[in-house]
Amino acid sequence: MTKSTDVLISEYFQTGTLQGLPNKLFINGEWVSASTTETIESKDPGNGKVFASVSAGQDEDIDKAVEAARDAFLNVWRDMKPSKRGLILFKAADILEQRAGYFAVVEALDSGKPLDEAKGDVASSVEALRYYAGCADKIQGDTFPLGDGVFSFSSVDPVGVTAHIIPWNYPLATTIRGVAPALAAGCTAIVKPAEQTPLTALLMADVFVEAGLPKGVYNVVTGTGAEAGSPLVNHQKVQHITFTGSVGTGTLVMEAAAKNINSVTLELGGKSPIVALADCDLEKTAEGVLWAIYYNAGQICSAGSRLVVERTIHRELVDKIVEKTSQLKAGHALTNPNYGAINSLEQLEKIDGFVARAKERGITIACGGQRINTKETEGGWFYAPTIMDDVPMDDELVQQEIFGPVLTVQVVDNLDEAIEAANSTDFALAAGVYTQNITHALKLSKAIDSGQVTVNDYWAGGIEVPFGGNRSSGIGREKGIEALRNYVTTKAITMTF
């Protein structure tokens, strides 16, 4: 019988851990020890303490996982009836939904995000599994009109073994976002979770086993980027790499893929603008900006980290956001605050460094600007919700991704300046627009370079909507039908008669 969320929370606060957390690698349908005895500690961002550890996989373990995935692809999974693949994914979604409470508690502990946010991640993962389960038997080719005596058509085939390098900010959701379409298409998968947040990717192994997934189709090798991630993306028998992370690491992944002529999907972050025009609904805009930057403590690739605001409403809008920011209360993830922790001490120090340098340059701080040290956050890694006001376009606060709860405000005088400011960085992942003028909304949506634009609701969209960036924000699209293209190849067949 599955323990209730309350029981799990009580268990954690009494013991400092949870029973039954996985600590081995999952290869070829089995829990196996790594080739070395080295381990990686999982720390709770809410108190800075170790609560679990996992095996540190090496290149030898990657080899075993790739061989298992390749064997399963060639002999079982690619030739399974697509509708049957879909049924397995549907069953996996049902099992994950039944275990949602446990997954949410583990995800909250591993990442530091509030419990309600973790529950949302689990729910969206269930939805993604069901979405791609329904796609499995709808991946099809086409026919081409070449005239009398010729019949030409295409078959759409799975690419083979796929590698999935998972970030620490959305461990479960990002795993499922890539693995679900890969499996639906008939590919097999090897997942390398971030060393900071390895647990829910491992827990999914038991879900897939119970759902009836054949051995070798889903494999998880935990470890560092250098010792597990690099051997995986450089492996000659991997046909596609899906990576979410930094631009620097993404460049190395792309270089590795090029050596083996492999395809890649890269989601590399952003510095996403929210454009607020003078005619916007101020209350709705302030609320939208608040959660665009402070959800998951700003640790989101597509976070609305820049507010591009017309001068006539600048002061009033920023003051409204500051007022709303004062209502955010940080705390341990399992107490379910409305504002969570920074995932690691390293990331906390990076955020603090950006703000410290800005202070030295004389940038105005509208609120925040320091680490949080209270009874509710003792020992944890927390940073105050911060707003840096009226920042020049060439400042590093505008140009570089902070990946934390820091909103940078850029003030403009008209629509053309707003477009220039929105496009002033190397990133082009997401953008938001707040206006009540449909003409302005359409003009901005067309003019802003980004993978997706939302109007009057920053987090609009779901698993059905393609997601990805341009320029330094990456290559390719995840989510939606579009994501299936990452995991298939098209073969043209022409017959004469």
C-alpha positions as CSV (number, residue, x, y, z in Angstrom):
1,M,0.0,0.0,0.0
2,T,1.4,3.4,-1.0
3,K,2.1,5.7,2.0
4,S,0.2,9.0,2.1
5,T,2.0,12.2,1.5
6,D,1.6,13.2,5.2
7,V,3.2,10.0,6.4
8,L,6.1,10.4,4.0
9,I,6.7,14.0,5.2
10,S,6.6,12.8,8.8
11,E,9.0,10.0,8.1
12,Y,11.4,12.4,6.4
13,F,11.4,15.0,9.2
14,Q,11.9,12.2,11.8
15,T,14.6,10.2,10.0
16,G,16.2,12.7,7.6
17,T,15.5,10.3,4.7
18,L,12.9,8.1,3.1
19,Q,12.8,4.3,2.9
20,G,13.2,2.5,-0.4
21,L,15.1,5.3,-2.4
22,P,17.0,3.7,-5.3
23,N,20.8,3.8,-5.1
24,K,21.9,1.5,-8.0
25,L,21.9,1.8,-11.8
26,F,19.1,0.5,-13.9
27,I,20.3,-1.4,-16.9
28,N,18.6,-4.0,-19.1
29,G,15.6,-4.2,-16.8
30,E,17.7,-4.9,-13.6
31,W,19.0,-2.9,-10.7
32,V,22.8,-3.3,-10.9
33,S,25.9,-2.0,-9.1
34,A,28.1,0.4,-10.9
35,S,31.6,-0.7,-12.0
36,T,33.1,1.2,-9.1
37,T,32.0,1.7,-5.5
38,E,32.0,5.5,-5.8
39,T,28.7,7.2,-4.9
40,I,27.2,10.7,-5.3
41,E,25.3,12.3,-2.5
42,S,21.9,13.9,-2.9
43,K,21.4,16.9,-0.7
44,D,18.2,18.5,0.4
45,P,18.4,22.2,-0.7
46,G,16.0,23.1,2.1
47,N,18.5,22.3,4.8
48,G,21.8,21.5,3.0
49,K,21.9,17.9,4.4
50,V,22.5,14.6,2.7
51,F,19.4,12.5,2.5
52,A,20.4,9.9,-0.1
53,S,23.2,8.6,-2.3
54,V,23.4,6.9,-5.7
55,S,26.0,5.0,-7.6
56,A,28.5,6.9,-9.7
57,G,28.4,5.3,-13.1
58,Q,31.4,5.2,-15.4
59,D,32.1,4.6,-19.1
60,E,31.9,0.8,-18.5
61,D,28.4,1.2,-17.2
62,I,27.5,3.4,-20.2
63,D,28.7,0.7,-22.5
64,K,26.5,-1.9,-20.8
65,A,23.5,0.4,-21.0
66,V,24.0,1.2,-24.7
67,E,24.4,-2.5,-25.6
68,A,21.2,-3.3,-23.7
69,A,19.3,-0.5,-25.4
70,R,20.6,-1.5,-28.8
71,D,19.7,-5.1,-28.3
72,A,16.2,-4.2,-27.1
73,F,15.8,-1.8,-30.1
74,L,16.8,-4.3,-32.7
75,N,15.1,-7.4,-31.3
76,V,12.0,-6.2,-29.4
77,W,10.9,-2.6,-29.3
78,R,11.1,-1.2,-32.9
79,D,9.1,-4.1,-34.3
80,M,6.5,-4.2,-31.6
81,K,3.0,-3.1,-32.8
82,P,2.8,0.6,-32.2
83,S,-0.6,0.4,-30.5
84,K,1.0,-2.0,-28.0
85,R,3.8,0.4,-27.3
86,G,1.1,3.0,-26.7
87,L,-0.7,0.7,-24.2
88,I,2.4,0.3,-22.2
89,L,2.9,4.1,-22.0
90,F,-0.8,4.5,-21.0
91,K,-0.3,2.0,-18.2
92,A,2.9,3.7,-17.1
93,A,0.9,7.0,-16.9
94,D,-1.7,5.3,-14.7
95,I,1.0,3.8,-12.4
96,L,2.8,7.2,-12.1
97,E,-0.5,8.9,-11.3
98,Q,-1.1,6.3,-8.5
99,R,2.3,7.0,-7.0
100,A,2.1,10.8,-7.5
101,G,2.4,11.6,-3.8
102,Y,5.6,9.6,-3.4
103,F,7.1,11.0,-6.6
104,A,6.2,14.6,-5.6
105,V,7.8,14.3,-2.1
106,V,11.0,12.8,-3.6
107,E,11.1,15.5,-6.3
108,A,10.6,18.3,-3.8
109,L,13.4,16.9,-1.6
110,D,15.8,16.5,-4.5
111,S,15.2,19.8,-6.1
112,G,14.1,22.1,-3.2
113,K,11.0,23.3,-4.9
114,P,7.7,23.6,-2.9
115,L,5.6,20.4,-2.7
116,D,2.8,21.9,-4.7
117,E,5.2,22.7,-7.6
118,A,6.5,19.2,-7.4
119,K,3.0,17.8,-7.6
120,G,2.4,19.9,-10.7
121,D,5.6,18.4,-12.3
122,V,4.3,14.9,-11.6
123,A,0.9,15.7,-13.0
124,S,2.4,17.2,-16.2
125,S,4.6,14.1,-16.6
126,V,1.5,11.9,-16.4
127,E,-0.1,14.1,-19.0
128,A,2.9,13.8,-21.3
129,L,3.0,10.0,-21.0
130,R,-0.7,9.9,-22.1
131,Y,-0.2,12.3,-24.9
132,Y,2.6,10.3,-26.5
133,A,0.9,7.0,-25.7
134,G,-1.8,8.3,-28.0
135,C,0.7,9.2,-30.7
136,A,2.4,5.8,-30.9
137,D,0.2,4.4,-33.6
138,K,-0.2,7.7,-35.5
139,I,3.3,8.1,-36.7
140,Q,3.0,7.5,-40.4
141,G,4.5,8.3,-43.8
142,D,3.1,9.7,-47.0
143,T,2.7,9.1,-50.7
144,F,4.2,11.1,-53.6
145,P,2.4,11.6,-57.0
146,L,5.0,10.7,-59.6
147,G,2.6,9.7,-62.4
148,D,1.4,6.5,-64.1
149,G,3.5,3.4,-63.6
150,V,5.3,4.7,-60.4
151,F,4.3,4.2,-56.8
152,S,6.3,6.3,-54.3
153,F,5.8,6.4,-50.6
154,S,7.7,7.0,-47.3
155,S,8.1,5.0,-44.2
156,V,8.8,6.7,-40.9
157,D,11.2,4.6,-38.7
158,P,12.7,5.0,-35.2
159,V,16.3,6.3,-35.2
160,G,17.5,3.7,-32.6
161,V,19.2,4.3,-29.3
162,T,18.7,7.7,-27.8
163,A,20.5,9.5,-25.0
164,H,18.8,11.9,-22.6
165,I,20.9,14.3,-20.5
166,I,18.6,15.7,-17.8
167,P,18.9,19.0,-15.9
168,W,18.5,19.5,-12.2
169,N,15.6,22.0,-12.3
170,Y,12.9,19.7,-13.6
171,P,14.2,16.2,-13.2
172,L,11.1,14.2,-13.8
173,A,9.3,16.4,-16.2
174,T,12.3,16.7,-18.5
175,T,13.0,13.0,-18.4
176,I,9.4,12.2,-19.5
177,R,9.4,15.1,-22.0
178,G,12.2,13.4,-24.0
179,V,11.7,9.7,-23.1
180,A,7.9,9.5,-23.8
181,P,8.1,10.6,-27.5
182,A,11.3,8.5,-28.0
183,L,9.6,5.3,-26.7
184,A,6.4,6.1,-28.6
185,A,8.4,6.3,-31.8
186,G,10.0,2.9,-31.2
187,C,13.4,4.1,-29.9
188,T,15.1,2.9,-26.7
189,A,16.5,5.3,-24.1
190,I,19.4,5.8,-21.8
191,V,18.9,8.6,-19.2
192,K,21.7,10.3,-17.4
193,P,20.1,12.5,-14.7
194,A,21.8,15.5,-13.2
195,E,24.0,14.4,-10.3
196,Q,22.1,16.8,-8.0
197,T,18.7,15.3,-8.7
198,P,18.9,11.7,-9.8
199,L,16.1,10.0,-7.9
200,T,12.8,10.4,-9.9
201,A,14.4,9.2,-13.2
202,L,15.5,6.1,-11.2
203,L,12.0,5.7,-9.7
204,M,10.5,5.7,-13.2
205,A,12.3,2.4,-13.9
206,D,10.0,0.5,-11.5
207,V,7.0,2.3,-13.1
208,F,8.0,1.1,-16.6
209,V,8.7,-2.4,-15.4
210,E,5.3,-2.7,-13.8
211,A,3.8,-1.3,-17.0
212,G,5.3,-4.1,-19.0
213,L,8.2,-2.3,-20.8
214,P,10.6,-4.8,-22.2
215,K,14.1,-5.1,-20.7
216,G,16.6,-2.6,-22.1
217,V,14.1,-0.1,-23.5
218,Y,14.6,2.3,-20.5
219,N,18.0,2.5,-18.8
220,V,19.3,5.0,-16.2
221,V,23.0,5.6,-15.4
222,T,23.6,8.1,-12.7
223,G,27.0,9.8,-12.4
224,T,28.9,13.0,-13.2
225,G,28.9,14.7,-16.5
226,A,32.5,13.9,-17.1
227,E,32.4,10.2,-16.1
228,A,28.9,9.2,-17.3
229,G,27.5,12.0,-19.5
230,S,30.5,12.4,-21.7
231,P,30.9,8.7,-22.5
232,L,27.2,8.5,-23.3
233,V,27.1,11.5,-25.8
234,N,30.3,10.3,-27.4
235,H,29.1,6.7,-27.8
236,Q,29.1,5.5,-31.4
237,K,26.0,3.4,-31.0
238,V,23.8,6.3,-29.8
239,Q,21.8,7.8,-32.7
240,H,20.2,10.8,-31.1
241,I,21.0,13.0,-28.1
242,T,18.5,15.1,-26.2
243,F,20.2,17.6,-23.9
244,T,18.9,20.3,-21.6
245,G,21.5,22.5,-19.9
246,S,24.0,25.3,-20.3
247,V,25.2,26.7,-23.6
248,G,28.8,25.7,-22.8
249,T,27.9,22.0,-22.2
250,G,25.5,22.0,-25.1
251,T,28.3,23.1,-27.4
252,L,30.4,20.1,-26.2
253,V,27.4,17.8,-26.7
254,M,26.9,19.0,-30.3
255,E,30.7,18.6,-31.0
256,A,30.4,15.0,-29.7
257,A,27.4,14.3,-31.8
258,A,29.1,15.7,-34.9
259,K,31.9,13.2,-34.6
260,N,29.4,10.3,-34.9
261,I,27.0,12.2,-37.3
262,N,24.2,12.1,-34.8
263,S,21.2,14.3,-34.5
264,V,20.6,16.5,-31.4
265,T,17.9,18.3,-29.6
266,L,19.4,21.1,-27.5
267,E,17.5,23.3,-25.0
268,L,20.1,25.6,-23.7
269,G,18.4,28.3,-21.6
270,G,17.3,31.8,-22.1
271,K,17.0,35.4,-21.0
272,S,13.4,35.6,-21.8
273,P,11.7,39.1,-22.0
274,I,8.2,40.0,-20.8
275,V,7.1,43.1,-22.7
276,A,4.5,45.2,-20.8
277,L,3.0,48.0,-22.8
278,A,1.3,51.1,-21.4
279,D,-2.2,49.7,-22.1
280,C,-1.7,46.4,-20.2
281,D,-3.8,45.3,-17.3
282,L,-1.4,46.3,-14.5
283,E,-2.8,43.9,-11.9
284,K,-2.8,40.9,-14.3
285,T,0.7,41.9,-15.6
286,A,2.2,42.2,-12.1
287,E,0.8,38.8,-11.1
288,G,2.1,37.2,-14.4
289,V,5.6,38.7,-14.0
290,L,5.7,37.5,-10.4
291,W,5.3,33.9,-11.2
292,A,7.2,34.1,-14.5
293,I,10.4,34.8,-12.5
294,Y,9.8,33.4,-9.0
295,Y,8.2,30.0,-9.8
296,N,10.8,27.4,-8.9
297,A,12.8,30.3,-7.5
298,G,13.6,31.4,-11.0
299,Q,15.4,28.2,-11.9
300,I,13.7,27.7,-15.2
301,C,15.3,28.0,-18.6
302,S,12.3,29.9,-19.9
303,A,11.7,32.0,-16.9
304,G,10.6,35.6,-17.6
305,S,13.8,37.1,-16.3
306,R,13.6,40.5,-18.0
307,L,10.7,42.9,-17.8
308,V,10.7,45.3,-20.7
309,V,8.3,48.0,-19.7
310,E,7.1,51.3,-21.2
311,R,8.2,54.3,-19.2
312,T,4.7,55.7,-18.5
313,I,3.8,52.6,-16.4
314,H,7.3,51.7,-15.2
315,R,7.1,52.9,-11.7
316,E,3.5,51.8,-11.0
317,L,4.1,48.3,-12.4
318,V,7.4,47.7,-10.6
319,D,5.9,48.9,-7.3
320,K,3.0,46.4,-7.8
321,I,5.5,43.6,-8.4
322,V,7.5,44.6,-5.3
323,E,4.4,44.6,-3.2
324,K,3.4,41.1,-4.4
325,T,7.0,39.9,-3.9
326,S,6.7,40.8,-0.2
327,Q,4.0,38.1,0.1
328,L,6.4,35.3,-1.0
329,K,7.6,33.3,2.0
330,A,10.5,30.9,1.7
331,G,10.7,27.6,3.5
332,H,11.5,23.9,3.3
333,A,9.9,22.2,0.3
334,L,7.9,19.8,2.4
335,T,6.3,22.6,4.4
336,N,4.9,23.7,1.1
337,P,5.8,27.3,1.1
338,N,5.0,29.6,-1.9
339,Y,8.7,30.1,-2.6
340,G,11.4,27.5,-2.6
341,A,15.1,26.9,-2.3
342,I,18.0,27.2,-4.7
343,N,19.1,23.8,-5.8
344,S,22.7,23.9,-4.8
345,L,25.2,26.0,-2.9
346,E,27.1,26.5,-6.1
347,Q,24.1,27.9,-7.8
348,L,23.3,30.1,-4.8
349,E,26.8,31.6,-4.9
350,K,26.5,32.2,-8.7
351,I,23.3,34.2,-8.2
352,D,24.8,36.1,-5.3
353,G,27.8,37.0,-7.4
354,F,25.7,38.6,-10.1
355,V,23.9,40.8,-7.6
356,A,27.1,41.7,-5.7
357,R,28.7,42.9,-8.9
358,A,25.6,44.8,-9.9
359,K,25.7,46.6,-6.5
360,E,29.3,47.6,-7.2
361,R,28.2,49.1,-10.5
362,G,25.4,51.1,-8.8
363,I,22.4,49.2,-10.2
364,T,19.2,50.1,-8.3
365,I,17.8,47.2,-6.3
366,A,14.0,47.6,-6.0
367,C,13.8,44.6,-3.5
368,G,15.8,41.6,-2.3
369,G,19.4,41.4,-3.3
370,Q,20.6,39.0,-0.5
371,R,20.6,35.5,0.8
372,I,17.7,34.6,3.1
373,N,18.7,33.5,6.6
374,T,15.6,32.9,8.9
375,K,14.4,30.2,11.2
376,E,12.3,28.7,8.3
377,T,15.4,28.6,6.0
378,E,18.1,27.6,8.4
379,G,20.8,25.6,6.8
380,G,19.2,25.7,3.4
381,W,20.1,27.5,0.2
382,F,17.7,30.4,-0.3
383,Y,17.9,33.8,-2.1
384,A,15.5,36.6,-1.7
385,P,13.2,37.5,-4.6
386,T,15.1,40.3,-6.3
387,I,14.3,43.1,-8.7
388,M,17.1,45.0,-10.4
389,D,15.6,48.3,-11.8
390,D,16.2,50.3,-14.9
391,V,19.2,48.3,-16.1
392,P,21.2,49.3,-19.2
393,M,20.9,47.1,-22.2
394,D,24.6,46.1,-22.3
395,D,24.7,45.1,-18.6
396,E,25.5,41.5,-17.7
397,L,22.2,41.4,-15.8
398,V,20.5,41.8,-19.2
399,Q,22.9,39.7,-21.3
400,Q,23.7,36.7,-19.2
401,E,21.5,34.0,-17.8
402,I,21.4,34.1,-14.0
403,F,19.1,31.1,-13.5
404,G,17.7,32.4,-10.2
405,P,15.1,34.7,-8.7
406,V,16.4,37.9,-10.2
407,L,14.2,40.1,-12.4
408,T,16.0,42.6,-14.6
409,V,13.9,45.7,-15.6
410,Q,14.5,47.5,-18.9
411,V,12.6,50.7,-19.5
412,V,11.6,51.7,-23.0
413,D,9.6,54.6,-24.6
414,N,7.8,53.0,-27.4
415,L,7.0,49.8,-29.3
416,D,10.1,49.8,-31.5
417,E,12.3,50.2,-28.5
418,A,10.5,47.4,-26.8
419,I,11.2,45.1,-29.8
420,E,14.9,46.2,-29.8
421,A,15.2,45.5,-26.0
422,A,13.4,42.1,-26.3
423,N,15.9,41.0,-29.0
424,S,19.0,42.5,-27.4
425,T,20.5,39.2,-26.1
426,D,22.0,36.1,-27.7
427,F,19.1,34.0,-26.3
428,A,15.8,33.4,-28.0
429,L,13.8,30.8,-26.0
430,A,10.5,32.4,-24.8
431,A,8.8,35.7,-24.5
432,G,5.7,37.2,-22.9
433,V,3.6,40.1,-24.0
434,Y,1.1,42.1,-21.9
435,T,-1.2,44.4,-23.8
436,Q,-4.9,44.9,-24.6
437,N,-4.2,46.0,-28.2
438,I,-4.4,43.0,-30.5
439,T,-2.4,44.8,-33.2
440,H,0.5,45.4,-30.8
441,A,0.2,41.8,-29.6
442,L,0.5,40.4,-33.1
443,K,3.3,42.8,-34.1
444,L,5.4,41.9,-31.0
445,S,4.7,38.2,-31.4
446,K,6.0,38.3,-35.0
447,A,9.0,40.7,-34.3
448,I,10.4,39.0,-31.1
449,D,12.9,36.2,-31.9
450,S,11.9,33.3,-29.7
451,G,10.7,29.7,-29.9
452,Q,7.4,30.6,-28.3
453,V,5.5,33.8,-27.4
454,T,2.5,34.0,-25.0
455,V,0.1,36.9,-24.6
456,N,-1.4,38.0,-21.3
457,D,-0.5,34.7,-19.6
458,Y,3.2,33.8,-19.4
459,W,2.9,30.1,-18.7
460,A,0.2,29.4,-21.3
461,G,0.6,26.3,-23.3
462,G,1.1,22.6,-22.4
463,I,2.5,19.3,-23.7
464,E,0.6,19.9,-27.0
465,V,2.6,23.1,-27.8
466,P,6.1,22.8,-29.4
467,F,8.9,24.1,-27.1
468,G,12.5,25.1,-27.9
469,G,14.7,28.0,-28.7
470,N,16.6,29.8,-31.5
471,R,20.2,31.1,-31.5
472,S,22.0,30.4,-28.2
473,S,18.8,28.9,-26.8
474,G,19.2,25.7,-28.7
475,I,18.2,23.6,-31.7
476,G,15.0,21.6,-32.3
477,R,11.7,21.4,-30.5
478,E,10.3,19.3,-27.7
479,K,6.7,18.7,-26.8
480,G,3.8,18.4,-29.2
481,I,3.7,16.3,-32.4
482,E,6.9,18.2,-33.4
483,A,8.9,16.3,-30.8
484,L,8.4,13.0,-32.5
485,R,10.5,14.3,-35.4
486,N,13.5,14.1,-33.2
487,Y,13.2,10.3,-32.9
488,V,12.4,9.2,-36.4
489,T,14.0,9.0,-39.9
490,T,12.1,9.1,-43.2
491,K,12.8,6.5,-45.9
492,A,11.5,7.1,-49.4
493,I,10.5,3.9,-51.4
494,T,9.7,4.2,-55.1
495,M,8.4,1.3,-57.3
496,T,7.8,1.2,-61.0
497,F,5.3,-1.2,-62.6
